[in-house]
Amino acid sequence: MSYPREVGAGPMAISCRGVVKELGSGETRTRVLHGIDLDVFAGEMTFLVGPSGCGKTTLISTITGILAADGGRVELFGTNLSELSRAALTRFRGTNVGILLQQFHLFPALTATENVAVPMLAQGQRATYADSCAIALLKGLGLSAHSAKYPSQLSVGEQQRVALARALIHEPRLVICDEPTAALDAASGHTVMQLLRRFAVGPGRAVVVVTHDDRILPFADRIAHMSDGRITRIQINSSREAA
């Protein structure tokens, strides 16, 4: 499949060629991805859409190296994931990838600031520096008044923005979002997408969003349609909604 290069025409962030993934074992082993070809470009927000069970979550798990491809090639910013050792892949993902899930997975015993600082602490940054970065980012996301609160004291929309801050705090080159607006009302979902556009998309940086939420499709630069473990169509969104 050929991929038009309009929109930002930035460098390649993700290159998938002939990616195959099977799940299960023995007689229950099933092929979920059937030779996926996909290009994602820096400076853009790319959406993956399609019916439940079509392989979207498996694809993003393979793109990030959480699952290893059983065939084909996955490259992130020119790095072939299959050539990395397990330890090197973990370091590469920790530095270059931020993940925002439908389930926020915030630590209930940590404040918003402490939750956001976790990725920086995992990279060996000093706690005082990590906390100061987290506080600054929370302020940028409109949460300065909530930085000392615990997840149970935050609304669903506020929890989602804390989870977004945690995905962004280490300034990853790629942010992967799995159904980021599923638990949000229209206004909160719109806000999250605006913040993603503002903080996560830029030169050398890309966002991939898996979604069933038609309300946020106007934010996409391009939309990859999936069906039965295959990319069936790439759609360029010429009327993208501005941040």
C-alpha positions in Angstrom: 0.0 0.0 0.0 1.4 3.5 -0.9 1.2 6.3 1.7 0.7 9.8 0.6 3.1 12.3 2.2 1.0 15.4 2.3 0.1 17.0 5.7 3.3 17.8 7.6 5.7 15.8 5.4 7.9 15.3 8.5 10.4 12.5 9.0 9.3 8.9 9.6 8.4 8.2 13.2 7.0 4.6 12.7 7.6 2.2 9.8 5.9 -1.1 9.8 6.5 -3.5 7.0 4.8 -6.9 6.7 4.1 -7.1 10.4 2.6 -10.3 11.6 1.5 -11.1 15.1 -0.1 -14.3 16.5 -1.6 -14.8 19.9 -2.4 -17.9 21.9 -0.7 -21.3 21.7 -1.2 -24.7 20.1 -4.6 -25.2 18.5 -5.9 -21.9 19.8 -3.0 -19.9 18.2 -4.6 -17.1 16.1 -3.1 -14.7 13.6 -4.2 -11.2 14.7 -2.1 -9.0 12.4 -1.8 -10.0 8.8 1.2 -8.4 7.2 0.6 -4.8 8.4 2.3 -1.9 6.4 2.0 1.4 8.2 3.9 4.7 8.1 3.5 7.3 10.8 5.2 10.7 10.3 6.6 13.1 12.9 4.7 16.3 13.3 1.4 14.5 12.9 -1.4 12.9 14.9 -2.4 9.6 13.3 -5.6 7.7 14.3 -6.2 4.0 14.2 -9.9 3.2 13.8 -11.9 0.1 13.2 -14.3 -2.4 14.9 -13.5 -4.1 18.2 -11.3 -7.1 17.7 -9.7 -5.9 14.4 -6.2 -5.7 15.9 -5.7 -2.1 16.9 -4.5 -2.7 20.4 -2.3 -5.6 19.3 -0.7 -3.3 16.6 0.2 -0.5 19.1 1.5 -3.1 21.5 3.7 -4.4 18.7 4.8 -0.9 17.6 6.0 -0.2 21.2 7.7 -3.5 21.6 5.5 -4.6 24.4 4.7 -7.5 22.1 7.3 -8.9 19.7 6.3 -9.2 16.0 6.3 -12.7 14.7 7.2 -11.5 11.2 8.0 -8.3 9.4 9.8 -5.3 10.7 8.9 -2.5 13.1 11.2 0.6 13.2 10.8 3.6 15.5 12.7 6.7 14.4 15.0 4.4 12.3 15.6 1.9 15.1 14.7 -1.7 14.2 13.1 -3.1 17.4 13.9 -6.7 16.6 17.6 -5.8 16.8 17.5 -4.6 20.4 18.0 -6.8 23.4 15.3 -7.0 26.0 17.1 -4.5 28.2 17.9 -2.2 25.4 14.3 -2.3 24.2 13.1 -1.4 27.7 15.5 1.6 27.8 14.6 2.7 24.3 10.9 2.6 25.1 11.3 4.4 28.4 13.2 7.2 26.7 11.2 7.5 23.4 7.7 6.4 24.1 4.9 7.7 26.3 1.7 5.7 26.7 -1.8 7.0 27.7 -4.4 4.3 28.3 -8.1 4.3 28.7 -7.6 3.0 32.3 -5.5 5.8 33.8 -3.5 3.4 36.2 -2.7 6.3 38.6 -1.1 5.2 41.9 -3.8 5.9 44.5 -1.3 6.6 47.3 0.7 9.2 45.3 -0.3 12.8 44.7 -0.8 14.1 41.2 2.8 15.5 41.2 4.2 12.2 42.4 2.3 10.3 39.8 3.6 12.5 37.0 7.1 12.3 38.2 7.3 8.5 38.1 8.8 8.2 34.6 11.6 10.6 35.4 12.4 8.8 38.6 12.6 5.6 36.6 15.2 7.2 34.5 17.3 8.1 37.5 16.4 11.8 37.9 16.5 13.3 41.3 13.2 13.5 43.1 13.3 17.3 43.6 14.0 17.8 39.9 11.3 15.3 38.8 8.8 17.0 41.1 9.6 20.5 39.8 9.2 19.3 36.2 5.9 17.6 37.1 4.5 20.7 38.8 5.4 22.9 35.8 3.7 20.4 33.4 0.6 20.2 35.5 0.4 23.9 35.5 0.6 23.9 31.7 -2.3 21.4 31.6 -4.4 23.6 33.9 -3.9 21.5 37.0 -1.7 23.7 39.2 -4.4 23.8 41.9 -4.6 20.0 42.0 -0.9 19.1 42.1 -1.0 18.0 45.7 -4.3 16.0 45.4 -4.6 12.3 45.3 -6.4 10.6 42.4 -9.5 10.0 44.5 -9.9 13.7 45.0 -9.9 14.4 41.2 -12.6 14.3 38.6 -12.4 11.8 35.8 -11.2 14.5 33.4 -8.6 15.7 35.9 -7.3 12.2 36.3 -7.0 11.8 32.6 -4.9 15.0 32.4 -2.7 13.7 35.2 -2.2 10.5 33.2 -1.5 12.6 30.1 1.1 14.6 32.0 2.8 11.4 33.1 2.9 10.2 29.5 4.5 13.5 28.4 6.9 14.3 31.3 10.0 12.7 29.8 9.3 14.4 26.5 9.0 11.2 24.4 9.2 11.4 20.6 6.2 9.1 20.3 3.0 9.2 22.3 0.6 6.2 22.0 -3.0 6.7 23.2 -5.4 3.8 23.6 -9.0 5.2 23.7 -8.0 8.4 25.5 -11.5 9.9 25.5 -13.6 6.8 26.1 -14.4 7.7 29.8 -14.8 11.4 29.1 -17.7 13.6 28.2 -17.5 15.6 24.9 -16.0 18.8 26.5 -13.4 16.9 28.5 -12.4 14.8 25.5 -12.0 17.9 23.4 -9.8 19.4 26.0 -7.6 16.3 26.2 -7.2 16.2 22.4 -6.3 19.9 22.3 -3.6 19.3 25.0 -2.2 16.4 23.1 -1.9 18.5 20.0 -0.3 21.3 21.9 2.2 19.3 24.1 2.9 16.1 22.2 2.9 16.9 18.4 5.8 18.8 16.9 9.0 18.5 14.8 10.4 15.1 15.5 7.4 14.0 17.6 4.3 12.1 16.7 1.1 10.9 18.3 -0.9 7.7 17.5 -4.4 7.5 18.8 -6.6 4.3 18.9 -10.2 5.3 19.1 -13.9 4.5 18.6 -14.8 8.1 19.4 -16.1 9.8 16.3 -16.2 13.1 18.2 -12.4 13.4 18.1 -11.8 12.4 14.5 -11.5 16.1 13.4 -8.2 16.2 15.4 -6.5 13.6 13.2 -4.0 14.5 10.5 -4.4 11.1 9.0 -6.6 8.1 9.8 -5.6 4.5 9.3 -8.7 2.2 9.0 -8.3 -1.4 10.2 -10.3 -4.5 9.6 -9.5 -8.1 10.4 -5.9 -7.4 11.2 -5.2 -5.4 8.1 -4.8 -1.7 7.2 -7.5 -1.2 4.6 -7.3 2.5 3.9 -5.3 5.6 4.8 -7.3 8.8 4.9 -5.8 12.3 5.0 -7.9 14.7 7.0 -7.8 18.0 5.1 -10.1 19.7 7.6 -8.2 19.0 10.8 -9.4 20.8 13.8 -6.8 23.3 15.1 -5.6 23.1 18.7 
